[in-house]
Amino acid sequence: MSKTFRPYEPGQIFLMPALMWEWLPSGHLAYFISDVAVQLDLSAIMERYTGEERGYLPYHPVMMVKVLFCA
């Protein structure tokens, strides 16, 4: 069994009625960062997790790239 990732749902509806994207004004830099990160080829990173079963579920690589770009 190969390792999976922690749930990552950027469009997830929270307990409050708003979506995460509704908290940001249109044209915010976070939209651009998100669009760029989704288009990147992260296959080399994804391959590192193939067949790995040790430890707790890792964060999804796309989400971590978005965090790095924002930082």
SEBALUM-922057 format. One record per residue (C-alpha): x negated, z, y. Coordinates in Angstrom, 2 decimals. Example, Ala and Ser with C-alpha at 12.3 -4.5 7.8 and 13.67 -1.06 7.14 Angstrom:
[[-12.30 7.80 -4.50]]
[[-13.67 7.14 -1.06]]
//
This chain:
[[0.00 0.00 0.00]]
[[-1.46 -0.93 3.38]]
[[-1.32 1.33 6.40]]
[[1.42 0.82 8.94]]
[[1.55 1.89 12.57]]
[[3.48 4.55 14.43]]
[[6.73 3.15 15.79]]
[[6.20 1.11 18.97]]
[[9.35 -0.18 20.59]]
[[8.82 -1.07 24.28]]
[[12.49 -2.05 24.62]]
[[13.68 1.23 23.09]]
[[16.64 2.88 24.74]]
[[15.88 6.51 25.55]]
[[18.32 9.40 25.53]]
[[18.91 8.58 29.16]]
[[20.81 5.35 29.77]]
[[17.87 3.48 31.36]]
[[15.38 1.23 29.58]]
[[11.70 1.81 30.21]]
[[11.47 -1.48 32.18]]
[[14.24 -0.38 34.56]]
[[11.96 2.34 35.93]]
[[9.55 -0.21 37.41]]
[[10.24 -2.54 40.32]]
[[10.18 -6.27 39.63]]
[[6.71 -7.76 40.09]]
[[4.97 -4.52 39.05]]
[[1.46 -4.93 37.59]]
[[2.62 -3.36 34.32]]
[[4.72 -6.45 33.55]]
[[1.69 -8.71 33.91]]
[[-0.47 -6.42 31.76]]
[[2.20 -6.33 29.08]]
[[2.56 -10.12 29.03]]
[[-1.22 -10.62 28.77]]
[[-1.70 -8.00 26.03]]
[[1.03 -9.52 23.85]]
[[-0.64 -12.94 23.99]]
[[-4.11 -11.73 22.91]]
[[-5.43 -12.46 19.44]]
[[-5.88 -8.98 17.97]]
[[-6.21 -10.17 14.37]]
[[-9.75 -8.72 14.05]]
[[-8.41 -5.29 14.98]]
[[-5.37 -5.64 12.73]]
[[-7.61 -6.54 9.76]]
[[-9.40 -3.20 10.05]]
[[-6.16 -1.46 9.06]]
[[-5.44 -3.62 5.99]]
[[-5.50 -1.46 2.89]]
[[-6.34 1.71 4.84]]
[[-4.21 4.60 3.67]]
[[-6.13 7.61 4.97]]
[[-5.03 9.69 7.92]]
[[-1.94 9.71 10.08]]
[[-0.33 6.47 11.22]]
[[-2.35 4.91 14.06]]
[[-0.95 3.71 17.35]]
[[-0.19 0.00 17.47]]
[[-3.19 -2.01 18.76]]
[[-1.09 -3.93 21.32]]
[[0.04 -0.65 22.86]]
[[-3.54 0.65 22.98]]
[[-4.76 -2.55 24.67]]
[[-2.05 -2.11 27.31]]
[[-3.22 1.46 27.91]]
[[-6.84 0.30 28.25]]
[[-5.88 -2.44 30.70]]
[[-3.88 0.02 32.81]]
[[-6.77 2.49 32.83]]
//
